[in-house]
Amino acid sequence: MESAPRSVASLKVISYNMHGFFQGCPALDDLISTDQPDVILLQEHWLTPAKLSLSIILLSVAQLC
């Protein structure tokens, strides 16, 4: 009896050190456009919790347009 072929799922993860959110945004935009990652890990964004959620929403909306 032959077994069915297995497919391998892939997950592209990028880890990026922003050196400040607004300083790192242009490079982050390029990474998203060229590499199309599934997950992005951001370090050193230096945003307060209140500003973090708003900035991520704005970044998400910018990528959808």
N, CA and C atoms as an extended XYZ file, in Angstrom:
195
Properties=species:S:1:pos:R:3:atomname:S:1:resname:S:1:resid:I:1 pbc="F F F"
N         0.836       -1.173        0.000 N   MET     1
C         0.000        0.000        0.000 CA  MET     1
C         0.896        1.256        0.000 C   MET     1
N         0.627        2.164       -0.928 N   GLU     2
C         1.403        3.394       -1.022 CA  GLU     2
C         0.835        4.446       -0.078 C   GLU     2
N         1.726        5.204        0.520 N   SER     3
C         1.264        6.292        1.384 CA  SER     3
C         1.113        7.565        0.555 C   SER     3
N         0.222        8.401        0.991 N   ALA     4
C        -0.021        9.670        0.300 CA  ALA     4
C         1.192       10.580        0.458 C   ALA     4
N         1.530       11.362       -0.566 N   PRO     5
C         2.667       12.280       -0.440 CA  PRO     5
C         2.400       13.310        0.649 C   PRO     5
N         3.434       13.652        1.351 N   ARG     6
C         3.320       14.650        2.422 CA  ARG     6
C         3.749       16.007        1.903 C   ARG     6
N         3.028       17.013        2.300 N   SER     7
C         3.445       18.370        1.959 CA  SER     7
C         4.096       18.991        3.187 C   SER     7
N         5.062       19.816        2.931 N   VAL     8
C         5.776       20.474        4.013 CA  VAL     8
C         5.356       21.943        4.035 C   VAL     8
N         4.810       22.358        5.141 N   ALA     9
C         4.422       23.768        5.290 CA  ALA     9
C         5.643       24.570        5.727 C   ALA     9
N         5.732       25.779        5.265 N   SER    10
C         6.846       26.627        5.665 CA  SER    10
C         6.312       27.870        6.377 C   SER    10
N         7.138       28.380        7.227 N   LEU    11
C         6.807       29.578        7.984 CA  LEU    11
C         8.026       30.485        7.922 C   LEU    11
N         7.876       31.666        7.350 N   LYS    12
C         8.994       32.593        7.241 CA  LYS    12
C         8.933       33.585        8.396 C   LYS    12
N         9.993       33.580        9.211 N   VAL    13
C        10.083       34.445       10.391 CA  VAL    13
C        11.269       35.383       10.212 C   VAL    13
N        11.042       36.660       10.480 N   ILE    14
C        12.107       37.665       10.436 CA  ILE    14
C        12.204       38.315       11.805 C   ILE    14
N        13.425       38.459       12.291 N   SER    15
C        13.692       39.188       13.525 CA  SER    15
C        14.435       40.463       13.132 C   SER    15
N        13.939       41.607       13.600 N   TYR    16
C        14.492       42.886       13.162 CA  TYR    16
C        14.673       43.825       14.342 C   TYR    16
N        15.872       44.397       14.477 N   ASN    17
C        16.180       45.384       15.505 CA  ASN    17
C        15.960       46.761       14.898 C   ASN    17
N        14.936       47.458       15.365 N   MET    18
C        14.515       48.710       14.741 CA  MET    18
C        15.361       49.922       15.116 C   MET    18
N        16.048       49.914       16.241 N   HIS    19
C        16.785       51.086       16.724 CA  HIS    19
C        15.867       52.302       16.820 C   HIS    19
N        14.643       52.080       17.258 N   GLY    20
C        13.625       53.126       17.331 CA  GLY    20
C        12.601       52.910       16.234 C   GLY    20
N        11.330       53.004       16.571 N   PHE    21
C        10.267       52.650       15.627 CA  PHE    21
C        10.316       53.463       14.341 C   PHE    21
N        10.350       54.783       14.467 N   PHE    22
C        10.279       55.623       13.278 CA  PHE    22
C        11.570       55.593       12.470 C   PHE    22
N        12.677       55.314       13.109 N   GLN    23
C        13.942       55.178       12.392 CA  GLN    23
C        13.978       53.868       11.600 C   GLN    23
N        13.355       52.815       12.142 N   GLY    24
C        13.402       51.510       11.497 CA  GLY    24
C        12.267       51.213       10.539 C   GLY    24
N        11.244       52.059       10.503 N   CYS    25
C        10.077       51.794        9.648 CA  CYS    25
C        10.394       51.656        8.156 C   CYS    25
N        11.216       52.502        7.566 N   PRO    26
C        11.486       52.338        6.127 CA  PRO    26
C        12.106       50.975        5.799 C   PRO    26
N        13.059       50.534        6.595 N   ALA    27
C        13.682       49.229        6.349 CA  ALA    27
C        12.692       48.099        6.613 C   ALA    27
N        11.854       48.257        7.625 N   LEU    28
C        10.837       47.249        7.915 CA  LEU    28
C         9.853       47.135        6.755 C   LEU    28
N         9.476       48.244        6.184 N   ASP    29
C         8.578       48.241        5.028 CA  ASP    29
C         9.221       47.493        3.859 C   ASP    29
N        10.507       47.721        3.636 N   ASP    30
C        11.223       47.009        2.566 CA  ASP    30
C        11.277       45.507        2.840 C   ASP    30
N        11.545       45.126        4.091 N   LEU    31
C        11.584       43.706        4.449 CA  LEU    31
C        10.246       43.025        4.179 C   LEU    31
N         9.175       43.695        4.549 N   ILE    32
C         7.839       43.130        4.349 CA  ILE    32
C         7.544       42.992        2.856 C   ILE    32
N         7.901       43.999        2.084 N   SER    33
C         7.616       43.982        0.645 CA  SER    33
C         8.429       42.925       -0.093 C   SER    33
N         9.698       42.796        0.253 N   THR    34
C        10.563       41.883       -0.493 CA  THR    34
C        10.501       40.449        0.001 C   THR    34
N        10.481       40.252        1.326 N   ASP    35
C        10.544       38.898        1.877 CA  ASP    35
C         9.178       38.296        2.192 C   ASP    35
N         8.162       39.103        2.344 N   GLN    36
C         6.805       38.665        2.669 CA  GLN    36
C         6.784       37.635        3.805 C   GLN    36
N         7.249       38.044        4.988 N   PRO    37
C         7.298       37.101        6.112 CA  PRO    37
C         5.913       36.802        6.681 C   PRO    37
N         5.796       35.660        7.334 N   ASP    38
C         4.564       35.302        8.038 CA  ASP    38
C         4.552       35.899        9.438 C   ASP    38
N         5.738       36.005       10.034 N   VAL    39
C         5.880       36.523       11.400 CA  VAL    39
C         7.068       37.476       11.430 C   VAL    39
N         6.901       38.600       12.131 N   ILE    40
C         7.997       39.548       12.322 CA  ILE    40
C         8.191       39.769       13.814 C   ILE    40
N         9.405       39.582       14.273 N   LEU    41
C         9.753       39.846       15.671 CA  LEU    41
C        10.499       41.175       15.703 C   LEU    41
N         9.960       42.157       16.427 N   LEU    42
C        10.567       43.482       16.477 CA  LEU    42
C        11.240       43.715       17.820 C   LEU    42
N        12.479       44.161       17.771 N   GLN    43
C        13.212       44.526       18.973 CA  GLN    43
C        13.536       46.014       18.920 C   GLN    43
N        13.716       46.584       20.085 N   GLU    44
C        14.130       47.978       20.268 CA  GLU    44
C        13.289       48.973       19.476 C   GLU    44
N        11.970       48.818       19.561 N   HIS    45
C        11.084       49.788       18.926 CA  HIS    45
C        10.930       51.018       19.807 C   HIS    45
N        11.173       50.874       21.084 N   TRP    46
C        11.144       51.958       22.073 CA  TRP    46
C         9.808       52.678       22.149 C   TRP    46
N         8.729       51.958       21.959 N   LEU    47
C         7.404       52.544       22.078 CA  LEU    47
C         6.784       52.181       23.426 C   LEU    47
N         6.020       53.096       23.975 N   THR    48
C         5.269       52.792       25.188 CA  THR    48
C         4.130       51.837       24.819 C   THR    48
N         3.584       51.100       25.782 N   PRO    49
C         2.475       50.181       25.463 CA  PRO    49
C         1.307       50.884       24.762 C   PRO    49
N         1.007       52.121       25.147 N   ALA    50
C        -0.106       52.849       24.530 CA  ALA    50
C         0.179       53.151       23.055 C   ALA    50
N         1.406       53.515       22.745 N   LYS    51
C         1.760       53.844       21.364 CA  LYS    51
C         2.048       52.593       20.532 C   LYS    51
N         2.394       51.503       21.172 N   LEU    52
C         2.723       50.279       20.442 CA  LEU    52
C         1.531       49.753       19.655 C   LEU    52
N         0.380       49.652       20.297 N   SER    53
C        -0.787       49.106       19.605 CA  SER    53
C        -1.205       49.993       18.437 C   SER    53
N        -1.178       51.304       18.593 N   LEU    54
C        -1.543       52.218       17.516 CA  LEU    54
C        -0.558       52.109       16.359 C   LEU    54
N         0.733       52.021       16.648 N   SER    55
C         1.751       51.946       15.601 CA  SER    55
C         1.645       50.651       14.818 C   SER    55
N         1.362       49.546       15.495 N   ILE    56
C         1.222       48.265       14.803 CA  ILE    56
C        -0.019       48.280       13.912 C   ILE    56
N        -1.091       48.896       14.378 N   ILE    57
C        -2.302       49.014       13.551 CA  ILE    57
C        -1.999       49.842       12.307 C   ILE    57
N        -1.312       50.961       12.470 N   LEU    58
C        -0.976       51.808       11.325 CA  LEU    58
C        -0.070       51.076       10.345 C   LEU    58
N         0.887       50.314       10.864 N   LEU    59
C         1.787       49.545       10.016 CA  LEU    59
C         1.005       48.475        9.252 C   LEU    59
N         0.065       47.822        9.901 N   SER    60
C        -0.751       46.797        9.248 CA  SER    60
C        -1.604       47.395        8.147 C   SER    60
N        -2.213       48.540        8.403 N   VAL    61
C        -3.049       49.189        7.406 CA  VAL    61
C        -2.199       49.617        6.219 C   VAL    61
N        -1.007       50.107        6.459 N   ALA    62
C        -0.124       50.547        5.377 CA  ALA    62
C         0.240       49.373        4.475 C   ALA    62
N         0.395       48.191        5.028 N   GLN    63
C         0.747       47.024        4.223 CA  GLN    63
C        -0.425       46.501        3.417 C   GLN    63
N        -1.643       46.782        3.832 N   LEU    64
C        -2.808       46.312        3.103 CA  LEU    64
C        -3.112       47.183        1.883 C   LEU    64
N        -2.661       48.421        1.909 N   CYS    65
C        -2.968       49.361        0.814 CA  CYS    65
C        -2.029       49.182       -0.358 C   CYS    65
